[in-house]
C-alpha cells in the first residue's frame, strides 16, 4: 500500500511539472511576437516594394496578329513600263514621287537605236491613222445620239410631272421606267464616246513622244495614268494581283519569296526590261493572312478594319472587300481596301500587322493590378496612405490593360497586389 501511495505522488509531481502556467504564457507571448513580426515584415515589404499606377480615362484596343503581303502587305494596281530598246536609263522622277498621266518618268538613251526609234514612230503613226480611219465620225455620231436621248429624257420628265399632277399612277410608273432606261442608254453612249476620245489622245501622245525620241535619239517612257513612281521590283509583279490573291490561298502567299531589285540612274537596261511601275494610291489593296481560330469576330464584307504595323510605325483604316474561306490549315485570306496611302507602303515586306477587333473606352488600369479576394475581382487602392481593396467590374481589355468600373479617375492602384493581401497597410 505504501509503495502504491509513493507511486501516485510521483505521478502527480510529473503532471505538475508538465503543466506549467508560466511556460504556457511564455509560449503564447512568443507566438504573438512571431505573428506581429511577420505582419510588420510583410507591411515593411509592401511599403518598400509596392508599385502604383494612376487610373486614367482612355481606350484599350484588342488586336489579333495577321501576316500581311507584300511590300509591305498590300497589292497595289501595278503599271509596269518596259523599255523596247537597249540603252542607258535616265530616271527623271525621284522614287516615291506622284506623277500625272502623260508625264515623262524616264529616258532610254541609245545613239545606235535610230533605226529602232524610226520604226517605233512609224508604228505609232500607223496605229493612229488606223484608229481614225476605223472610227471616223464615230464620236460625232455618239454625241448626236446622246443629244437625242437628252431631248427624250426631258420630254418624258415633263410628261411624268403632268401624270403625277393628274394622279395617273400607272402612267407615272411607266414613264419612270422609260426615263431610267433612256438614262442608262445615255450613260453607256457617253462612256463609249469618252473611251474613243481618250484612246485617240493616248495615240497622239505616243506619236509625239516617238517623234521627240527620234530627234533626240532617246526614248521617253511616260506615265500611263496618275500614280506614285517606284523603281523597286520584287519579281512578283505578275503573280500578285488583287483579283487573284484569294484563289492563291494562304500557303502559296506565305511561301512567296521576293527577289528585291532597284533600278538606279545611269544603269544599262535591255529591251524588254522593266524600268518603273506606278502605284495607284487612290485605293490600296491590303492582303491579310489570318489564323481564323484567333479571331474574336469574323471578317464581314464591307466591315471597317483598322490595321497597325509596329515595324513601319503606320496605321490605316479600310474596309473588307473580299473574304476567302477558312482553309484546312485554319488560315484565311482576306482582301482589304483603304484610301489611306502612306509612303511606308513602298518599303520591303512582308510585315506582321495587328487587326483591331475591339475597342473599350473608360477608366484604364494595368491588367496586373487586378486580383481576387473572397471571390470578388478588384484592385488595391492607396487611400489616405493605406491599402484599401475595391471591387471592380472588368468591361474588357487586352493582355496589358483593361477598362474597369467601380473606381475613379485619379485613383492610385497597386500594380503588384500579390504583395498586399489586406487593407490598412501604410504605403509611402
Secondary structure, 3 states (H helix, E strand, C coil): CHHHHHHHHHHHHHHHHHCCHHHHHHHHHHHHHHHHHHHHHHHHHHHHHCCEEECEEEEEEEEEEEEEEEEEEECCCEEEEECCCCEEEEECCCCCCEECCCCEEEEEECHHHHHHHHHHHHHHHHHHHHHHHHCCCHHHHHHHHHHHHHHHHHHHHHHHHHHHHHCCHHHHHHHHHHHHHHHHHHHHHHHHHHHHHHHHHHHHHHHHHHHHHHHHCEEEEECCCCEEEECEECCCCCCCCCCCHHHHHHHHHHHCCCCCEECCCCCEECCCCEEEEEECCCCEEEEEEEEHHHCCCCCCCCCEEEEEECCCCEEEEEEEEEECCCCCCCEEEEEEEECCCCHHHHCCCCEEEEEEEEEEEEEEEEHHHCEEECCEEEEEEEECCEEEEEECEEEEECCCEEEEECCCCCCEEECCHHHCCCCCCECC
